[in-house]
Amino acid sequence: MAEPANYADWSNEQLIARVTELEQRLKDQTESFKPSRSTISDRVALPNLPKQKSRPIHAFDPSKYSTRFIALKFAYLGRAYNGFEYHANNKTPLPTVEE
């Protein structure tokens, strides 16, 4: 492996020339590795798939569907968040809405 150059001894013009040379090398190297414009999907022909027919958009009519009443049960787990839970004579670290 070659010894690294001691740039401290180089003149200003030599440093500028070296930077210009390295930039040109980088540009050439980058251009040589650029992918071609055509992609794999451009080169591979897709089979002709039948086009789906577009369905007409209909407004939703709830009278067409049956309805029934249901019962829901909710569990409030707000104790850990100090909100909307209050038991007599229990102190909370922060004031709640009920206090």
C-alpha positions as CSV (number, residue, x, y, z in Angstrom):
1,M,0.0,0.0,0.0
2,A,1.3,3.4,-0.9
3,E,2.4,5.9,1.8
4,P,-0.2,8.6,2.4
5,A,0.8,12.0,1.0
6,N,1.9,14.7,3.3
7,Y,-0.4,17.5,2.2
8,A,1.2,20.0,4.7
9,D,4.2,20.3,2.3
10,W,2.2,20.9,-0.8
11,S,1.7,24.4,-2.4
12,N,-1.8,25.9,-2.8
13,E,-1.8,25.2,-6.5
14,Q,-0.9,21.6,-6.0
15,L,-3.7,21.1,-3.4
16,I,-6.2,22.7,-5.8
17,A,-5.0,20.5,-8.6
18,R,-5.3,17.4,-6.4
19,V,-8.9,18.3,-5.3
20,T,-9.9,18.9,-9.0
21,E,-8.4,15.5,-10.0
22,L,-10.2,13.7,-7.2
23,E,-13.5,15.4,-8.1
24,Q,-13.1,14.4,-11.7
25,R,-12.4,10.8,-10.7
26,L,-15.5,10.7,-8.6
27,K,-17.6,12.1,-11.3
28,D,-16.3,9.6,-13.9
29,Q,-16.8,6.7,-11.4
30,T,-20.4,7.8,-10.5
31,E,-21.3,8.1,-14.2
32,S,-19.9,4.6,-14.9
33,F,-22.2,3.1,-12.2
34,K,-25.4,4.8,-13.1
35,P,-28.2,2.4,-13.9
36,S,-29.7,2.4,-17.3
37,R,-32.9,4.2,-17.9
38,S,-34.9,1.1,-18.8
39,T,-36.1,-1.0,-15.9
40,I,-36.9,-4.6,-15.7
41,S,-40.6,-3.9,-15.9
42,D,-40.1,-2.0,-19.2
43,R,-38.3,-5.0,-20.7
44,V,-40.8,-7.6,-19.6
45,A,-44.2,-7.5,-21.3
46,L,-47.1,-8.0,-18.9
47,P,-49.9,-10.3,-20.0
48,N,-53.0,-8.6,-21.1
49,L,-55.3,-8.8,-18.1
50,P,-59.0,-8.3,-18.6
51,K,-60.1,-4.9,-17.4
52,Q,-62.5,-4.8,-14.5
53,K,-65.8,-3.3,-15.2
54,S,-66.4,-0.2,-13.2
55,R,-69.5,-0.6,-11.0
56,P,-72.0,2.3,-10.7
57,I,-71.9,4.1,-7.4
58,H,-75.2,3.7,-5.4
59,A,-76.2,5.7,-2.4
60,F,-76.5,3.8,0.8
61,D,-80.1,3.0,1.7
62,P,-80.4,1.9,5.4
63,S,-84.1,0.9,5.0
64,K,-83.0,-2.2,3.0
65,Y,-81.3,-3.7,6.1
66,S,-82.8,-5.0,9.3
67,T,-82.0,-3.4,12.6
68,R,-82.0,-4.6,16.2
69,F,-81.2,-3.2,19.6
70,I,-78.0,-4.4,21.3
71,A,-76.6,-4.0,24.7
72,L,-73.1,-2.7,25.2
73,K,-71.0,-2.9,28.4
74,F,-68.2,-0.4,29.0
75,A,-65.4,-0.5,31.5
76,Y,-63.9,2.7,32.6
77,L,-60.2,2.4,33.3
78,G,-59.5,6.0,34.1
79,R,-58.1,5.5,37.6
80,A,-54.6,5.3,36.4
81,Y,-55.1,8.7,34.7
82,N,-56.7,10.5,37.6
83,G,-59.9,11.4,35.8
84,F,-63.6,10.8,36.3
85,E,-63.1,8.3,39.1
86,Y,-63.8,9.2,42.7
87,H,-64.4,7.2,45.8
88,A,-65.3,8.8,49.0
89,N,-62.4,9.5,51.4
90,N,-59.8,8.4,48.9
91,K,-57.0,10.9,48.2
92,T,-55.6,11.1,44.7
93,P,-52.1,12.5,43.9
94,L,-53.7,15.0,41.6
95,P,-57.1,16.7,41.8
96,T,-59.9,15.2,39.8
97,V,-62.9,16.8,38.1
98,E,-65.2,15.6,40.8
99,E,-63.4,17.3,43.7
